C-alpha cells in the first residue's frame, strides 16, 4: 500500500488519500532495494555531509560538537578541516548544524557554517544565539580553513534551546537559504512561525556577499530585492514561513525544487515542497496545522491559505523527520527522481515521487540507525549519517536486480509502477523535540 499523497490544498487531501487506499493492487514491478555501504566510522555525532563542488571528490562531514572532517575517498584525514568548538555550544539540538560551500568555492575558497553560540548578553529571554558565519580556506592548504577568517553574517537570539533549524544551502539562484526553527518550547507559544516580524520558524534568503544593513552588527548581508516581503510588512529576509523545525532541506540539483523536512509536534511529521520558479512566501501552516491536521487554529485563516505537505507520516511510524535529497546520480536508474527521507527515531527510510497530481511515498528500508542527515557527492550519489554511538557515514546503494521501476512509469506519474511495501516498526530512541 502506498503512503498518502498530499494534495496542493488541505481541503482535498482526505479524498485523495481514500482514492489511493481503495485502488486495486498495482502491477508487479521491480522496486528499489536499498542497502547501505559503510564509508567511514569512528565519528562523533555526525550531522552534516557535504561536497565542495570543486572536483576534488572530497566529502566534508560535520560533527555536531563543532568539527568538520574530510573523507578524501580513502581515509578520514586526521586534522579537522574546520574547528568551531571554541565559539560554539553543543548538546541536544545545539551545535554545528549546517555547512554550505559557495558556488564559486573553487576560485574564492569561501564556505558558510551554521552553529549555536552561547549567550553573552545576560538577557534572561535569550538561551543562545544562532550564528551564520563565512570562512575562507587557507590559500596554502586546501584541507584547512583559516580560523582567523571568520566573518559573522547573522547572529540571532533564540529563546529556548531547541528548534534551531539547521540547514544552510545555496539555491540554484546562487543565494544562501537558511532554515530556522520556531524558537522552541512546545506548541510555538510565541506564535513566531506565523509572525513576519521575527525570523524564527522560517526559511531565509540572503545574498552573503553584500551588506544592506551596515548599522546592524548582527546582520551583515544583502537582501535580494525580489524576496516576498520586501516593501511589505515583515522582515525582508523571509522566504517561506509556517515551519516548526526545518532541520534538513535541499534543492533538487536537476529541477531546482526545494524539499523541506519539518519536524512535527506530537503526532505528524511532514515533507514540504516548493517548486522551482516560486516567488516565495509559501506558508506551510505551523502552528495552525501539524502536517495536514489542525493543531492550534486560533487566529488562523482557512486551509487554502496554507501550503500542504507532499508527504506525512504519523508517530506510529517514527517521531522526527530527517529531510533528504532527490536522487540525481547515474549509478541507480531505479532511484532516479526519488526523494529519499528518513525518521531519526525509527530508522525508516522512505522514497517519494510524483504520482498523478500529487506525490506518493513508500518505505524502502528499515534500519536501527538514528539518521541525522543525508548528503550527496559531486556526482549526485547519496549518503546518510548515523548520529548514534557508532557514528558513521554510509553510501546508499540500490541492490535491485534490474532498473525498471522509473522507466516503467513512476517518474511519469504512473504510481501503479511501484508496489513495494517494507515492514514498519514502532518508533524508538531519543526524539529531537
C-alpha positions as CSV (number, residue, x, y, z in Angstrom):
1,X,0.0,0.0,0.0
2,X,1.2,3.4,-0.8
3,X,1.6,6.2,1.6
4,X,-0.9,9.0,1.3
5,X,-0.2,11.6,-1.4
6,X,-0.7,15.2,-0.4
7,X,-2.8,17.5,-2.5
8,X,-1.9,21.1,-3.0
9,X,-4.6,22.2,-0.7
10,X,-5.6,20.6,2.6
11,X,-9.3,20.6,1.6
12,X,-8.8,17.8,-1.0
13,X,-6.3,15.7,0.9
14,X,-8.8,13.3,2.6
15,X,-10.5,12.4,-0.7
16,X,-7.2,11.9,-2.4
17,X,-6.0,9.6,0.3
18,X,-9.1,7.5,0.1
19,X,-8.8,7.1,-3.6
20,X,-5.2,5.8,-3.3
21,X,-6.1,3.5,-0.4
22,X,-9.0,2.0,-2.4
23,X,-7.1,1.4,-5.6
24,X,-6.5,-2.1,-6.9
25,X,-3.2,-3.7,-6.2
26,X,-0.6,-2.3,-8.6
27,X,1.0,-4.4,-11.3
28,X,4.2,-6.3,-10.5
29,X,7.3,-4.3,-10.9
30,X,10.9,-4.2,-9.7
31,X,11.2,-1.9,-6.6
32,X,14.3,-0.2,-5.4
33,X,16.0,-2.4,-2.8
34,X,18.1,-0.2,-0.7
35,X,21.3,-1.3,1.2
36,X,24.0,0.7,2.9
37,X,27.7,0.6,2.4
38,X,30.0,1.8,5.2
39,X,32.1,4.7,4.1
40,X,33.7,5.8,7.3
41,X,33.1,5.1,11.0
42,X,34.6,6.4,14.2
43,X,32.7,9.7,14.0
44,X,31.2,11.7,16.9
45,X,27.6,12.7,16.3
46,X,27.9,13.3,12.5
47,X,25.1,15.7,11.4
48,X,26.3,17.1,8.1
49,X,27.5,15.6,4.8
50,X,28.5,18.0,2.0
51,X,30.7,18.3,-1.0
52,X,32.6,21.4,-2.2
53,X,31.8,21.1,-5.9
54,X,35.4,21.7,-6.7
55,X,36.2,18.4,-8.5
56,X,38.2,17.1,-5.6
57,X,35.8,14.3,-4.7
58,X,36.1,15.0,-1.0
59,X,33.2,14.6,1.4
60,X,33.0,17.0,4.3
61,X,31.4,15.6,7.4
62,X,30.3,17.9,10.1
63,X,30.2,16.6,13.7
64,X,27.7,18.3,15.9
65,X,30.3,19.0,18.6
66,X,32.0,21.5,16.2
67,X,34.4,19.8,13.9
68,X,34.3,19.4,10.1
69,X,36.2,16.3,8.9
70,X,37.4,15.4,5.4
71,X,36.9,12.0,3.8
72,X,39.3,12.1,0.8
73,X,38.0,8.9,-0.8
74,X,40.3,6.5,1.0
75,X,40.6,7.8,4.6
76,X,39.4,10.3,7.2
77,X,42.0,13.0,7.4
78,X,43.4,13.3,10.9
79,X,43.4,17.1,11.1
80,X,39.9,18.7,11.1
81,X,39.1,20.9,8.1
82,X,37.3,23.4,10.4
83,X,37.0,23.7,14.2
84,X,34.4,25.9,15.8
85,X,34.3,24.2,19.2
86,X,35.8,27.4,20.8
87,X,32.9,29.7,19.7
88,X,30.0,27.2,19.8
89,X,28.0,25.2,22.2
90,X,26.6,21.7,21.5
91,X,24.3,19.2,23.0
92,X,20.6,18.4,22.4
93,X,19.7,20.3,19.3
94,X,22.5,22.8,19.5
95,X,26.0,22.7,17.9
96,X,27.4,22.8,14.4
97,X,24.2,22.4,12.4
98,X,24.9,23.4,8.8
99,X,27.6,23.8,6.2
100,X,27.4,25.2,2.7
101,X,30.2,25.9,0.1
102,X,30.0,29.0,-2.0
103,X,29.0,28.3,-5.7
104,X,32.3,29.9,-6.6
105,X,34.3,28.0,-4.0
106,X,36.8,26.6,-6.4
107,X,38.1,30.1,-7.0
108,X,37.1,32.1,-4.0
109,X,37.6,29.4,-1.3
110,X,34.5,30.6,0.7
111,X,32.3,28.4,2.9
112,X,29.5,29.1,5.4
113,X,28.5,27.4,8.6
114,X,25.5,27.5,11.0
115,X,26.3,26.9,14.7
116,X,24.9,27.7,18.1
117,X,26.8,30.3,20.1
118,X,26.5,30.9,23.9
119,X,24.5,33.9,25.2
120,X,26.9,36.7,26.3
121,X,24.3,39.3,27.0
122,X,22.8,38.1,30.3
123,X,19.3,38.6,28.9
124,X,17.1,36.0,30.6
125,X,14.9,35.9,27.4
126,X,17.9,34.6,25.4
127,X,19.1,31.0,25.6
128,X,21.7,31.2,22.9
129,X,22.4,32.7,19.5
130,X,22.1,31.2,16.1
131,X,25.2,32.2,14.2
132,X,25.8,32.1,10.4
133,X,29.4,32.7,9.6
134,X,31.7,32.8,6.5
135,X,35.2,31.3,6.5
136,X,38.0,31.2,3.9
137,X,40.1,28.1,3.2
138,X,43.8,28.6,3.7
139,X,45.5,29.6,0.4
140,X,48.3,27.2,1.0
141,X,46.3,24.2,2.2
142,X,43.0,23.1,0.6
143,X,42.3,20.9,3.5
144,X,42.5,23.6,6.2
145,X,40.2,26.6,6.9
146,X,41.9,29.7,8.1
147,X,40.4,30.0,11.6
148,X,41.1,33.8,11.7
149,X,38.9,34.4,8.6
150,X,35.5,34.1,10.3
151,X,33.0,36.9,9.4
152,X,29.7,36.7,11.2
153,X,26.8,37.3,8.8
154,X,23.9,36.7,11.1
155,X,23.6,36.5,14.9
156,X,20.1,35.9,16.1
157,X,18.7,35.3,19.6
158,X,17.0,32.0,20.4
159,X,14.5,32.0,23.3
160,X,14.9,28.2,24.0
161,X,17.5,25.5,23.5
162,X,15.5,23.6,20.8
163,X,14.0,24.1,17.4
164,X,17.1,25.7,15.9
165,X,16.6,24.5,12.3
166,X,20.0,23.7,10.9
167,X,20.4,23.6,7.1
168,X,22.1,26.3,5.1
169,X,22.2,25.8,1.3
170,X,22.8,27.7,-1.8
171,X,19.9,27.7,-4.2
172,X,20.1,27.5,-8.0
173,X,19.9,31.3,-8.0
174,X,23.2,31.5,-6.2
175,X,21.7,32.9,-3.0
176,X,22.0,31.5,0.5
177,X,19.0,29.9,2.2
178,X,18.9,29.5,6.0
179,X,16.5,27.3,7.9
180,X,15.4,28.5,11.4
181,X,13.0,26.7,13.8
182,X,10.2,28.4,15.7
183,X,12.4,29.2,18.7
184,X,11.5,26.2,20.8
185,X,9.5,25.2,23.8
186,X,6.3,23.3,22.5
187,X,3.4,24.5,20.5
188,X,5.1,27.7,19.4
189,X,3.9,29.7,22.4
190,X,5.1,33.0,20.9
191,X,3.3,32.3,17.5
192,X,6.7,33.0,16.0
193,X,6.3,30.7,12.9
194,X,3.3,32.7,11.7
195,X,4.7,36.1,12.5
196,X,6.5,38.0,9.8
197,X,8.1,40.3,12.4
198,X,10.6,37.7,13.5
199,X,13.0,35.3,11.6
200,X,12.1,32.2,13.6
201,X,10.0,29.4,12.0
202,X,11.2,30.5,8.6
203,X,13.5,29.8,5.6
204,X,15.5,32.9,4.9
205,X,17.0,34.0,1.6
206,X,20.1,36.3,1.6
207,X,23.0,37.5,-0.5
208,X,26.0,36.8,1.7
209,X,28.4,39.0,-0.4
210,X,26.9,42.4,0.4
211,X,25.8,44.4,3.4
212,X,22.5,46.3,3.2
213,X,22.3,46.7,7.0
214,X,25.6,48.4,8.0
215,X,24.1,49.8,11.2
216,X,23.2,46.4,12.5
217,X,26.4,44.5,13.6
218,X,24.4,41.2,13.8
219,X,23.1,41.3,10.2
220,X,25.9,41.5,7.6
221,X,24.4,40.6,4.2
222,X,22.3,42.0,1.4
223,X,18.6,41.4,0.9
224,X,17.5,40.1,-2.6
225,X,15.1,42.7,-3.9
226,X,12.7,40.1,-5.1
227,X,12.2,38.5,-1.7
228,X,8.4,38.2,-1.0
229,X,8.3,40.6,2.0
230,X,10.5,43.4,0.6
231,X,8.4,46.6,0.6
232,X,5.7,44.9,2.7
233,X,5.1,44.3,6.4
234,X,7.6,41.8,7.6
235,X,11.3,41.0,7.8
236,X,12.8,41.3,4.3
237,X,15.0,38.1,4.7
238,X,11.9,35.8,5.0
239,X,11.5,33.5,2.0
240,X,9.0,31.0,3.5
241,X,7.2,30.7,6.8
242,X,5.0,28.5,9.0
243,X,7.7,26.0,9.9
244,X,8.3,24.3,13.2
245,X,11.8,23.0,12.9
246,X,13.1,22.6,9.3
247,X,16.1,20.5,10.4
248,X,17.1,19.4,6.9
249,X,16.1,20.8,3.5
250,X,17.7,20.5,0.0
251,X,17.4,21.7,-3.6
252,X,16.8,19.2,-6.4
253,X,20.0,19.6,-8.4
254,X,18.1,18.8,-11.7
255,X,14.9,20.9,-11.3
256,X,15.8,23.4,-8.5
257,X,12.7,22.3,-6.5
258,X,13.0,22.8,-2.7
259,X,12.2,20.0,-0.3
260,X,11.9,20.6,3.4
261,X,11.7,18.0,6.2
262,X,9.8,19.8,9.0
263,X,9.9,18.1,12.4
264,X,6.4,17.8,13.9
265,X,5.0,18.2,17.4
266,X,3.1,15.3,18.9
267,X,1.6,13.4,16.1
268,X,2.7,14.1,12.5
269,X,6.0,14.6,10.5
270,X,6.0,16.2,7.1
271,X,7.8,16.9,3.9
272,X,7.1,20.3,2.3
273,X,7.8,21.2,-1.3
274,X,8.4,24.5,-3.1
275,X,8.6,24.2,-6.9
276,X,11.4,25.9,-8.8
277,X,10.4,29.3,-10.0
278,X,8.3,30.1,-7.0
279,X,8.2,33.7,-6.0
280,X,8.5,32.6,-2.3
281,X,6.1,33.5,0.5
282,X,4.7,30.0,1.0
283,X,3.2,29.4,4.4
284,X,3.5,25.8,5.5
285,X,1.0,26.1,8.2
286,X,2.6,25.6,11.6
287,X,1.2,26.2,14.4
288,X,-2.2,26.2,12.7
289,X,-1.5,22.7,11.2
290,X,0.8,19.8,12.1
291,X,1.1,18.1,8.8
292,X,-2.4,18.1,7.2
293,X,-4.1,18.1,10.6
294,X,-5.3,21.1,12.7
295,X,-3.1,21.8,15.7
296,X,-4.0,25.2,17.0
297,X,-6.1,27.2,14.6
298,X,-6.9,30.2,16.9
299,X,-6.5,33.3,14.8
300,X,-5.6,31.2,11.6
301,X,-7.1,31.6,8.2
302,X,-8.8,28.9,6.1
303,X,-7.0,25.8,4.9
304,X,-6.5,27.2,1.4
305,X,-4.2,29.9,2.8
306,X,-1.5,27.3,3.7
307,X,0.6,25.1,1.5
308,X,0.1,21.4,2.4
309,X,2.9,18.9,2.7
310,X,3.6,16.4,-0.1
311,X,4.2,13.6,2.4
312,X,3.5,13.0,6.0
313,X,3.6,10.1,8.5
314,X,2.3,9.6,12.0
315,X,4.1,9.0,15.2
316,X,3.2,5.4,14.8
317,X,6.0,5.2,12.2
318,X,8.5,7.5,13.8
319,X,8.9,10.7,15.7
320,X,11.3,13.1,14.0
321,X,11.7,13.5,10.2
322,X,15.1,13.9,8.6
323,X,14.8,15.6,5.2
324,X,16.9,14.2,2.4
325,X,17.7,14.6,-1.2
326,X,16.2,13.7,-4.6
327,X,18.4,11.2,-6.3
328,X,20.0,12.5,-9.4
329,X,23.1,10.3,-9.7
330,X,23.9,7.9,-12.5
331,X,24.5,4.6,-10.7
332,X,21.0,3.6,-9.9
333,X,18.3,4.2,-12.5
334,X,15.7,2.7,-10.3
335,X,16.1,5.6,-7.9
336,X,16.2,8.4,-10.5
337,X,13.9,11.2,-9.4
338,X,13.1,9.6,-6.0
339,X,13.2,11.9,-3.0
340,X,14.7,9.9,0.0
341,X,14.0,10.9,3.6
342,X,14.1,9.2,6.9
343,X,13.0,9.2,10.6
344,X,15.5,9.8,13.3
345,X,13.8,7.6,15.8
346,X,12.6,4.6,13.9
347,X,15.4,4.4,11.3
348,X,12.9,4.0,8.4
349,X,13.9,5.4,5.0
350,X,11.1,6.4,2.6
351,X,11.1,7.2,-1.0
352,X,8.7,9.8,-2.5
353,X,8.0,10.6,-6.2
354,X,5.3,12.3,-8.2
355,X,2.0,10.4,-8.6
356,X,-0.7,12.0,-10.7
357,X,-1.4,15.5,-9.4
358,X,0.4,14.8,-6.1
359,X,3.1,12.7,-4.6
360,X,3.2,9.1,-3.3
361,X,5.6,7.8,-0.6
362,X,6.6,4.3,0.5
363,X,9.1,2.9,3.0
364,X,12.2,1.5,1.3
365,X,14.4,0.4,4.2
366,X,14.2,-0.4,7.9
367,X,17.3,0.3,9.9
368,X,18.4,0.6,13.5
369,X,20.2,3.9,12.9
370,X,19.5,7.4,14.2
371,X,19.7,9.0,10.8
372,X,20.6,12.7,11.3
373,X,21.2,13.8,7.7
374,X,21.6,12.8,4.0
375,X,24.2,14.2,1.7
376,X,25.3,13.9,-1.9
377,X,28.7,13.8,-3.6
378,X,29.7,15.7,-6.7
379,X,28.2,13.0,-8.9
380,X,24.8,13.1,-7.1
381,X,25.2,9.8,-5.3
382,X,23.6,9.8,-1.9
383,X,24.9,9.2,1.6
384,X,23.5,9.2,5.1
385,X,24.9,9.6,8.6
386,X,24.2,7.5,11.7
387,X,24.2,10.0,14.6
388,X,24.4,7.3,17.2
389,X,27.1,5.9,19.4
390,X,28.7,4.2,16.4
391,X,28.8,7.4,14.4
392,X,29.3,6.7,10.7
393,X,28.6,7.7,7.2
394,X,27.1,5.2,4.7
395,X,26.6,5.2,0.9
396,X,23.1,4.5,-0.3
397,X,23.0,1.6,-2.8
398,X,20.2,0.2,-4.9
399,X,20.7,-3.6,-4.8
400,X,17.7,-4.5,-7.0
401,X,18.5,-6.8,-9.9
402,X,17.0,-4.6,-12.6
403,X,16.5,-1.0,-13.2
404,X,12.9,-0.9,-14.5
405,X,10.9,1.0,-11.9
406,X,11.0,4.5,-13.1
407,X,11.5,3.6,-16.7
408,X,8.2,1.7,-16.2
409,X,6.3,4.9,-15.5
410,X,6.6,6.0,-11.9
411,X,8.6,9.2,-12.8
412,X,6.0,10.0,-15.5
413,X,3.3,9.9,-12.9
414,X,2.0,6.3,-13.0
415,X,2.0,5.4,-9.4
416,X,1.0,1.8,-10.2
417,X,4.5,1.1,-11.4
418,X,5.8,1.0,-7.8
419,X,4.4,-1.7,-5.5
420,X,6.9,-2.3,-2.8
421,X,6.0,-2.5,0.8
422,X,8.5,-2.7,3.6
423,X,7.6,-3.7,7.2
424,X,7.4,-0.8,9.6
425,X,8.2,-0.9,13.3
426,X,7.3,1.3,16.2
427,X,9.5,4.3,16.8
428,X,12.2,4.1,19.4
429,X,15.0,6.1,20.7
430,X,15.5,9.8,21.6
431,X,13.4,12.3,19.7
432,X,14.7,15.7,18.9
433,X,11.9,18.0,20.2
